[in-house]
């Protein structure tokens, strides 16, 4: 699940970079090409669309980042609990083997 979130964050980041590169900070960019009309193919101003898309991608990246951290922390917690139980099982097995070795007398004595 963590890897899925990371992949989605990378894809959204690439899209965000492309959107920012399309925009021009002085009001030009893709929006300047269509400045003659207020609508392009039925959509309102291109600059407004690019700005909304940029903010949407920023929000998506923020939400996915928070979710990825939460999923990663829960995965780490589960691994630690599994690791602790595996270690405690090994310690108990070693202690039982040592008790069994000291409890049985050797035949040579």
N, CA, C and O atoms as a GROMACS GRO file, in nm:
protein
  436
    1UNK      N    1   0.082  -0.119   0.000
    1UNK     CA    2   0.000   0.000   0.000
    1UNK      C    3   0.087   0.126   0.000
    1UNK      O    4   0.057   0.225  -0.066
    2UNK      N    5   0.196   0.118   0.076
    2UNK     CA    6   0.289   0.230   0.084
    2UNK      C    7   0.348   0.260  -0.054
    2UNK      O    8   0.360   0.376  -0.094
    3UNK      N    9   0.386   0.154  -0.126
    3UNK     CA   10   0.444   0.172  -0.259
    3UNK      C   11   0.344   0.234  -0.356
    3UNK      O   12   0.383   0.312  -0.443
    4UNK      N   13   0.217   0.200  -0.342
    4UNK     CA   14   0.114   0.261  -0.426
    4UNK      C   15   0.105   0.411  -0.403
    4UNK      O   16   0.098   0.489  -0.497
    5UNK      N   17   0.106   0.451  -0.276
    5UNK     CA   18   0.102   0.593  -0.244
    5UNK      C   19   0.225   0.666  -0.299
    5UNK      O   20   0.213   0.776  -0.352
    6UNK      N   21   0.341   0.605  -0.285
    6UNK     CA   22   0.464   0.667  -0.335
    6UNK      C   23   0.457   0.684  -0.486
    6UNK      O   24   0.498   0.787  -0.540
    7UNK      N   25   0.407   0.582  -0.556
    7UNK     CA   26   0.394   0.590  -0.701
    7UNK      C   27   0.297   0.701  -0.742
    7UNK      O   28   0.325   0.777  -0.835
    8UNK      N   29   0.184   0.712  -0.672
    8UNK     CA   30   0.088   0.817  -0.703
    8UNK      C   31   0.146   0.956  -0.674
    8UNK      O   32   0.119   1.051  -0.748
    9UNK      N   33   0.225   0.968  -0.569
    9UNK     CA   34   0.289   1.096  -0.537
    9UNK      C   35   0.387   1.135  -0.647
    9UNK      O   36   0.393   1.251  -0.687
   10UNK      N   37   0.463   1.039  -0.697
   10UNK     CA   38   0.560   1.068  -0.804
   10UNK      C   39   0.488   1.111  -0.931
   10UNK      O   40   0.530   1.206  -0.997
   11UNK      N   41   0.380   1.042  -0.966
   11UNK     CA   42   0.304   1.078  -1.086
   11UNK      C   43   0.244   1.218  -1.071
   11UNK      O   44   0.252   1.299  -1.163
   12UNK      N   45   0.185   1.247  -0.955
   12UNK     CA   46   0.127   1.380  -0.932
   12UNK      C   47   0.235   1.487  -0.933
   12UNK      O   48   0.210   1.598  -0.980
   13UNK      N   49   0.354   1.457  -0.883
   13UNK     CA   50   0.462   1.554  -0.883
   13UNK      C   51   0.509   1.586  -1.024
   13UNK      O   52   0.536   1.701  -1.057
   14UNK      N   53   0.518   1.483  -1.108
   14UNK     CA   54   0.558   1.506  -1.247
   14UNK      C   55   0.453   1.592  -1.318
   14UNK      O   56   0.488   1.684  -1.392
   15UNK      N   57   0.326   1.561  -1.296
   15UNK     CA   58   0.219   1.641  -1.357
   15UNK      C   59   0.224   1.786  -1.307
   15UNK      O   60   0.202   1.880  -1.384
   16UNK      N   61   0.254   1.803  -1.179
   16UNK     CA   62   0.262   1.937  -1.122
   16UNK      C   63   0.376   2.016  -1.186
   16UNK      O   64   0.361   2.134  -1.218
   17UNK      N   65   0.490   1.952  -1.205
   17UNK     CA   66   0.604   2.018  -1.268
   17UNK      C   67   0.567   2.061  -1.410
   17UNK      O   68   0.597   2.172  -1.453
   18UNK      N   69   0.500   1.972  -1.483
   18UNK     CA   70   0.459   2.006  -1.619
   18UNK      C   71   0.360   2.122  -1.621
   18UNK      O   72   0.370   2.210  -1.706
   19UNK      N   73   0.267   2.122  -1.528
   19UNK     CA   74   0.171   2.233  -1.522
   19UNK      C   75   0.238   2.366  -1.490
   19UNK      O   76   0.204   2.469  -1.548
   20UNK      N   77   0.333   2.363  -1.400
   20UNK     CA   78   0.402   2.486  -1.363
   20UNK      C   79   0.487   2.536  -1.480
   20UNK      O   80   0.498   2.656  -1.503
   21UNK      N   81   0.547   2.444  -1.553
   21UNK     CA   82   0.628   2.485  -1.668
   21UNK      C   83   0.543   2.542  -1.780
   21UNK      O   84   0.590   2.628  -1.856
   22UNK      N   85   0.421   2.496  -1.793
   22UNK     CA   86   0.331   2.549  -1.896
   22UNK      C   87   0.293   2.693  -1.866
   22UNK      O   88   0.278   2.774  -1.957
   23UNK      N   89   0.278   2.724  -1.739
   23UNK     CA   90   0.234   2.857  -1.698
   23UNK      C   91   0.348   2.958  -1.713
   23UNK      O   92   0.465   2.923  -1.702
   24UNK      N   93   0.311   3.080  -1.737
   24UNK     CA   94   0.406   3.189  -1.742
   24UNK      C   95   0.377   3.281  -1.625
   24UNK      O   96   0.261   3.318  -1.603
   25UNK      N   97   0.477   3.319  -1.551
   25UNK     CA   98   0.454   3.400  -1.430
   25UNK      C   99   0.403   3.540  -1.462
   25UNK      O  100   0.351   3.608  -1.374
   26UNK      N  101   0.418   3.585  -1.586
   26UNK     CA  102   0.375   3.720  -1.623
   26UNK      C  103   0.238   3.720  -1.691
   26UNK      O  104   0.201   3.817  -1.757
   27UNK      N  105   0.164   3.612  -1.677
   27UNK     CA  106   0.031   3.608  -1.734
   27UNK      C  107   0.029   3.554  -1.876
   27UNK      O  108  -0.076   3.552  -1.940
   28UNK      N  109   0.142   3.513  -1.926
   28UNK     CA  110   0.149   3.460  -2.063
   28UNK      C  111   0.134   3.310  -2.062
   28UNK      O  112   0.037   3.257  -2.009
   29UNK      N  113   0.227   3.242  -2.120
   29UNK     CA  114   0.223   3.097  -2.125
   29UNK      C  115   0.113   3.047  -2.215
   29UNK      O  116   0.084   3.109  -2.318
   30UNK      N  117   0.053   2.938  -2.180
   30UNK     CA  118  -0.053   2.878  -2.260
   30UNK      C  119  -0.174   2.970  -2.265
   30UNK      O  120  -0.244   2.974  -2.366
   31UNK      N  121  -0.200   3.043  -2.159
   31UNK     CA  122  -0.315   3.132  -2.154
   31UNK      C  123  -0.301   3.247  -2.253
   31UNK      O  124  -0.402   3.295  -2.304
   32UNK      N  125  -0.179   3.292  -2.283
   32UNK     CA  126  -0.158   3.404  -2.374
   32UNK      C  127  -0.193   3.366  -2.518
   32UNK      O  128  -0.232   3.453  -2.596
   33UNK      N  129  -0.180   3.241  -2.553
   33UNK     CA  130  -0.212   3.197  -2.689
   33UNK      C  131  -0.361   3.209  -2.719
   33UNK      O  132  -0.400   3.224  -2.834
   34UNK      N  133  -0.442   3.203  -2.617
   34UNK     CA  134  -0.587   3.206  -2.635
   34UNK      C  135  -0.648   3.333  -2.577
   34UNK      O  136  -0.764   3.332  -2.535
   35UNK      N  137  -0.573   3.440  -2.574
   35UNK     CA  138  -0.619   3.563  -2.509
   35UNK      C  139  -0.730   3.632  -2.585
   35UNK      O  140  -0.797   3.719  -2.530
   36UNK      N  141  -0.753   3.595  -2.712
   36UNK     CA  142  -0.854   3.664  -2.790
   36UNK      C  143  -0.995   3.637  -2.740
   36UNK      O  144  -1.082   3.723  -2.753
   37UNK      N  145  -1.019   3.521  -2.684
   37UNK     CA  146  -1.153   3.490  -2.634
   37UNK      C  147  -1.148   3.445  -2.490
   37UNK      O  148  -1.044   3.406  -2.438
   38UNK      N  149  -1.264   3.452  -2.426
   38UNK     CA  150  -1.270   3.409  -2.286
   38UNK      C  151  -1.285   3.258  -2.274
   38UNK      O  152  -1.261   3.201  -2.168
   39UNK      N  153  -1.325   3.194  -2.384
   39UNK     CA  154  -1.344   3.049  -2.377
   39UNK      C  155  -1.266   2.980  -2.486
   39UNK      O  156  -1.252   3.031  -2.598
   40UNK      N  157  -1.215   2.863  -2.450
   40UNK     CA  158  -1.144   2.780  -2.547
   40UNK      C  159  -1.211   2.645  -2.547
   40UNK      O  160  -1.206   2.574  -2.447
   41UNK      N  161  -1.273   2.609  -2.655
   41UNK     CA  162  -1.340   2.480  -2.669
   41UNK      C  163  -1.438   2.458  -2.555
   41UNK      O  164  -1.446   2.347  -2.502
   42UNK      N  165  -1.511   2.558  -2.517
   42UNK     CA  166  -1.614   2.545  -2.415
   42UNK      C  167  -1.565   2.559  -2.273
   42UNK      O  168  -1.646   2.562  -2.180
   43UNK      N  169  -1.434   2.567  -2.252
   43UNK     CA  170  -1.380   2.579  -2.116
   43UNK      C  171  -1.350   2.726  -2.087
   43UNK      O  172  -1.303   2.797  -2.175
   44UNK      N  173  -1.376   2.771  -1.964
   44UNK     CA  174  -1.340   2.908  -1.929
   44UNK      C  175  -1.189   2.926  -1.934
   44UNK      O  176  -1.116   2.830  -1.957
   45UNK      N  177  -1.144   3.043  -1.914
   45UNK     CA  178  -1.004   3.083  -1.928
   45UNK      C  179  -0.905   2.972  -1.894
   45UNK      O  180  -0.918   2.903  -1.793
   46UNK      N  181  -0.807   2.957  -1.981
   46UNK     CA  182  -0.707   2.852  -1.963
   46UNK      C  183  -0.624   2.877  -1.838
   46UNK      O  184  -0.588   2.782  -1.768
   47UNK      N  185  -0.594   3.003  -1.810
   47UNK     CA  186  -0.514   3.034  -1.691
   47UNK      C  187  -0.586   2.990  -1.564
   47UNK      O  188  -0.523   2.939  -1.472
   48UNK      N  189  -0.717   3.010  -1.560
   48UNK     CA  190  -0.793   2.966  -1.442
   48UNK      C  191  -0.788   2.815  -1.428
   48UNK      O  192  -0.774   2.763  -1.317
   49UNK      N  193  -0.801   2.745  -1.540
   49UNK     CA  194  -0.794   2.598  -1.536
   49UNK      C  195  -0.658   2.552  -1.487
   49UNK      O  196  -0.648   2.462  -1.403
   50UNK      N  197  -0.552   2.612  -1.540
   50UNK     CA  198  -0.417   2.572  -1.499
   50UNK      C  199  -0.392   2.600  -1.352
   50UNK      O  200  -0.328   2.521  -1.282
   51UNK      N  201  -0.444   2.712  -1.304
   51UNK     CA  202  -0.427   2.746  -1.162
   51UNK      C  203  -0.503   2.647  -1.074
   51UNK      O  204  -0.451   2.601  -0.972
   52UNK      N  205  -0.625   2.615  -1.113
   52UNK     CA  206  -0.704   2.519  -1.034
   52UNK      C  207  -0.640   2.380  -1.038
   52UNK      O  208  -0.638   2.309  -0.938
   53UNK      N  209  -0.589   2.342  -1.154
   53UNK     CA  210  -0.523   2.211  -1.166
   53UNK      C  211  -0.398   2.206  -1.079
   53UNK      O  212  -0.368   2.104  -1.018
   54UNK      N  213  -0.324   2.317  -1.075
   54UNK     CA  214  -0.203   2.324  -0.993
   54UNK      C  215  -0.237   2.308  -0.845
   54UNK      O  216  -0.173   2.229  -0.775
   55UNK      N  217  -0.336   2.382  -0.798
   55UNK     CA  218  -0.374   2.374  -0.657
   55UNK      C  219  -0.431   2.236  -0.623
   55UNK      O  220  -0.410   2.184  -0.514
   56UNK      N  221  -0.503   2.178  -0.718
   56UNK     CA  222  -0.558   2.043  -0.695
   56UNK      C  223  -0.446   1.942  -0.681
   56UNK      O  224  -0.449   1.857  -0.591
   57UNK      N  225  -0.346   1.950  -0.769
   57UNK     CA  226  -0.234   1.856  -0.759
   57UNK      C  227  -0.154   1.876  -0.630
   57UNK      O  228  -0.105   1.780  -0.572
   58UNK      N  229  -0.140   2.001  -0.587
   58UNK     CA  230  -0.071   2.027  -0.460
   58UNK      C  231  -0.148   1.962  -0.345
   58UNK      O  232  -0.088   1.900  -0.257
   59UNK      N  233  -0.279   1.975  -0.346
   59UNK     CA  234  -0.361   1.914  -0.240
   59UNK      C  235  -0.353   1.762  -0.246
   59UNK      O  236  -0.345   1.697  -0.142
   60UNK      N  237  -0.354   1.706  -0.366
   60UNK     CA  238  -0.344   1.560  -0.382
   60UNK      C  239  -0.211   1.510  -0.327
   60UNK      O  240  -0.206   1.410  -0.256
   61UNK      N  241  -0.104   1.579  -0.360
   61UNK     CA  242   0.028   1.539  -0.311
   61UNK      C  243   0.034   1.548  -0.158
   61UNK      O  244   0.089   1.459  -0.093
   62UNK      N  245  -0.023   1.654  -0.101
   62UNK     CA  246  -0.023   1.668   0.044
   62UNK      C  247  -0.101   1.556   0.112
   62UNK      O  248  -0.054   1.497   0.209
   63UNK      N  249  -0.220   1.524   0.060
   63UNK     CA  250  -0.302   1.419   0.120
   63UNK      C  251  -0.234   1.283   0.104
   63UNK      O  252  -0.230   1.204   0.199
   64UNK      N  253  -0.182   1.255  -0.014
   64UNK     CA  254  -0.114   1.127  -0.036
   64UNK      C  255   0.010   1.113   0.053
   64UNK      O  256   0.041   1.004   0.100
   65UNK      N  257   0.080   1.223   0.075
   65UNK     CA  258   0.198   1.219   0.162
   65UNK      C  259   0.159   1.185   0.306
   65UNK      O  260   0.225   1.105   0.371
   66UNK      N  261   0.053   1.247   0.353
   66UNK     CA  262   0.006   1.218   0.490
   66UNK      C  263  -0.039   1.073   0.501
   66UNK      O  264  -0.008   1.006   0.600
   67UNK      N  265  -0.113   1.024   0.401
   67UNK     CA  266  -0.157   0.885   0.403
   67UNK      C  267  -0.039   0.789   0.396
   67UNK      O  268  -0.040   0.685   0.463
   68UNK      N  269   0.062   0.822   0.316
   68UNK     CA  270   0.179   0.736   0.304
   68UNK      C  271   0.253   0.725   0.437
   68UNK      O  272   0.300   0.618   0.475
   69UNK      N  273   0.264   0.837   0.507
   69UNK     CA  274   0.331   0.835   0.638
   69UNK      C  275   0.253   0.748   0.736
   69UNK      O  276   0.312   0.670   0.811
   70UNK      N  277   0.121   0.762   0.737
   70UNK     CA  278   0.038   0.681   0.827
   70UNK      C  279   0.048   0.533   0.797
   70UNK      O  280   0.060   0.451   0.888
   71UNK      N  281   0.044   0.498   0.670
   71UNK     CA  282   0.055   0.357   0.631
   71UNK      C  283   0.193   0.303   0.665
   71UNK      O  284   0.206   0.191   0.713
   72UNK      N  285   0.296   0.383   0.640
   72UNK     CA  286   0.433   0.339   0.668
   72UNK      C  287   0.454   0.317   0.818
   72UNK      O  288   0.518   0.219   0.857
   73UNK      N  289   0.402   0.407   0.901
   73UNK     CA  290   0.417   0.391   1.046
   73UNK      C  291   0.348   0.265   1.095
   73UNK      O  292   0.401   0.194   1.180
   74UNK      N  293   0.229   0.236   1.042
   74UNK     CA  294   0.159   0.115   1.086
   74UNK      C  295   0.231  -0.010   1.039
   74UNK      O  296   0.234  -0.110   1.110
   75UNK      N  297   0.290  -0.006   0.918
   75UNK     CA  298   0.368  -0.120   0.870
   75UNK      C  299   0.491  -0.143   0.956
   75UNK      O  300   0.525  -0.257   0.988
   76UNK      N  301   0.558  -0.035   0.994
   76UNK     CA  302   0.678  -0.047   1.078
   76UNK      C  303   0.640  -0.103   1.214
   76UNK      O  304   0.710  -0.187   1.269
   77UNK      N  305   0.527  -0.056   1.269
   77UNK     CA  306   0.483  -0.105   1.399
   77UNK      C  307   0.455  -0.255   1.394
   77UNK      O  308   0.493  -0.329   1.485
   78UNK      N  309   0.387  -0.300   1.287
   78UNK     CA  310   0.358  -0.442   1.272
   78UNK      C  311   0.485  -0.524   1.260
   78UNK      O  312   0.496  -0.631   1.318
   79UNK      N  313   0.582  -0.473   1.184
   79UNK     CA  314   0.708  -0.545   1.167
   79UNK      C  315   0.784  -0.552   1.298
   79UNK      O  316   0.846  -0.654   1.328
   80UNK      N  317   0.780  -0.446   1.378
   80UNK     CA  318   0.848  -0.447   1.506
   80UNK      C  319   0.783  -0.549   1.600
   80UNK      O  320   0.853  -0.621   1.671
   81UNK      N  321   0.651  -0.555   1.600
   81UNK     CA  322   0.582  -0.651   1.686
   81UNK      C  323   0.612  -0.794   1.641
   81UNK      O  324   0.634  -0.881   1.725
   82UNK      N  325   0.615  -0.818   1.510
   82UNK     CA  326   0.649  -0.951   1.461
   82UNK      C  327   0.793  -0.985   1.495
   82UNK      O  328   0.823  -1.098   1.533
   83UNK      N  329   0.881  -0.886   1.481
   83UNK     CA  330   1.022  -0.909   1.512
   83UNK      C  331   1.043  -0.936   1.660
   83UNK      O  332   1.123  -1.023   1.696
   84UNK      N  333   0.973  -0.863   1.745
   84UNK     CA  334   0.987  -0.885   1.889
   84UNK      C  335   0.934  -1.021   1.928
   84UNK      O  336   0.993  -1.087   2.013
   85UNK      N  337   0.825  -1.065   1.868
   85UNK     CA  338   0.771  -1.196   1.903
   85UNK      C  339   0.864  -1.306   1.852
   85UNK      O  340   0.880  -1.408   1.917
   86UNK      N  341   0.926  -1.285   1.735
   86UNK     CA  342   1.020  -1.385   1.682
   86UNK      C  343   1.143  -1.394   1.772
   86UNK      O  344   1.193  -1.504   1.800
   87UNK      N  345   1.193  -1.279   1.817
   87UNK     CA  346   1.310  -1.278   1.905
   87UNK      C  347   1.276  -1.342   2.039
   87UNK      O  348   1.354  -1.421   2.091
   88UNK      N  349   1.159  -1.308   2.095
   88UNK     CA  350   1.122  -1.366   2.224
   88UNK      C  351   1.102  -1.517   2.212
   88UNK      O  352   1.133  -1.591   2.305
   89UNK      N  353   1.050  -1.563   2.098
   89UNK     CA  354   1.036  -1.707   2.077
   89UNK      C  355   1.173  -1.774   2.071
   89UNK      O  356   1.191  -1.883   2.126
   90UNK      N  357   1.268  -1.711   2.005
   90UNK     CA  358   1.403  -1.768   1.998
   90UNK      C  359   1.469  -1.772   2.135
   90UNK      O  360   1.536  -1.869   2.169
   91UNK      N  361   1.449  -1.666   2.213
   91UNK     CA  362   1.505  -1.663   2.349
   91UNK      C  363   1.444  -1.773   2.434
   91UNK      O  364   1.515  -1.842   2.507
   92UNK      N  365   1.312  -1.790   2.425
   92UNK     CA  366   1.246  -1.895   2.503
   92UNK      C  367   1.291  -2.033   2.460
   92UNK      O  368   1.310  -2.121   2.544
   93UNK      N  369   1.308  -2.055   2.331
   93UNK     CA  370   1.356  -2.184   2.281
   93UNK      C  371   1.498  -2.213   2.330
   93UNK      O  372   1.529  -2.324   2.371
   94UNK      N  373   1.583  -2.111   2.326
   94UNK     CA  374   1.721  -2.129   2.372
   94UNK      C  375   1.725  -2.157   2.522
   94UNK      O  376   1.804  -2.240   2.567
   95UNK      N  377   1.640  -2.089   2.598
   95UNK     CA  378   1.635  -2.113   2.743
   95UNK      C  379   1.585  -2.254   2.772
   95UNK      O  380   1.636  -2.320   2.862
   96UNK      N  381   1.486  -2.300   2.697
   96UNK     CA  382   1.434  -2.435   2.717
   96UNK      C  383   1.539  -2.540   2.681
   96UNK      O  384   1.550  -2.642   2.749
   97UNK      N  385   1.615  -2.516   2.575
   97UNK     CA  386   1.721  -2.610   2.537
   97UNK      C  387   1.830  -2.614   2.643
   97UNK      O  388   1.883  -2.720   2.674
   98UNK      N  389   1.863  -2.498   2.700
   98UNK     CA  390   1.967  -2.494   2.801
   98UNK      C  391   1.920  -2.564   2.929
   98UNK      O  392   1.998  -2.633   2.994
   99UNK      N  393   1.794  -2.546   2.965
   99UNK     CA  394   1.740  -2.615   3.083
   99UNK      C  395   1.742  -2.766   3.062
   99UNK      O  396   1.775  -2.843   3.152
  100UNK      N  397   1.705  -2.807   2.942
  100UNK     CA  398   1.703  -2.950   2.913
  100UNK      C  399   1.845  -3.006   2.916
  100UNK      O  400   1.865  -3.119   2.961
  101UNK      N  401   1.943  -2.932   2.871
  101UNK     CA  402   2.082  -2.980   2.870
  101UNK      C  403   2.138  -2.988   3.010
  101UNK      O  404   2.215  -3.079   3.038
  102UNK      N  405   2.102  -2.898   3.098
  102UNK     CA  406   2.156  -2.900   3.234
  102UNK      C  407   2.078  -2.996   3.323
  102UNK      O  408   2.132  -3.040   3.425
  103UNK      N  409   1.955  -3.028   3.290
  103UNK     CA  410   1.873  -3.115   3.373
  103UNK      C  411   1.908  -3.263   3.354
  103UNK      O  412   1.894  -3.342   3.448
  104UNK      N  413   1.952  -3.302   3.238
  104UNK     CA  414   1.984  -3.443   3.214
  104UNK      C  415   2.130  -3.469   3.248
  104UNK      O  416   2.220  -3.399   3.200
  105UNK      N  417   2.155  -3.569   3.331
  105UNK     CA  418   2.294  -3.600   3.365
  105UNK      C  419   2.363  -3.672   3.248
  105UNK      O  420   2.300  -3.743   3.170
  106UNK      N  421   2.492  -3.651   3.240
  106UNK     CA  422   2.568  -3.717   3.134
  106UNK      C  423   2.603  -3.859   3.180
  106UNK      O  424   2.620  -3.882   3.300
  107UNK      N  425   2.613  -3.951   3.089
  107UNK     CA  426   2.635  -4.092   3.122
  107UNK      C  427   2.779  -4.122   3.161
  107UNK      O  428   2.805  -4.228   3.219
  108UNK      N  429   2.870  -4.037   3.132
  108UNK     CA  430   3.011  -4.064   3.164
  108UNK      C  431   3.045  -4.041   3.309
  108UNK      O  432   3.154  -4.079   3.352
  109UNK      N  433   2.960  -3.983   3.386
  109UNK     CA  434   2.996  -3.948   3.524
  109UNK      C  435   2.928  -4.033   3.625
  109UNK      O  436   2.949  -4.015   3.745
   0.00000   0.00000   0.00000
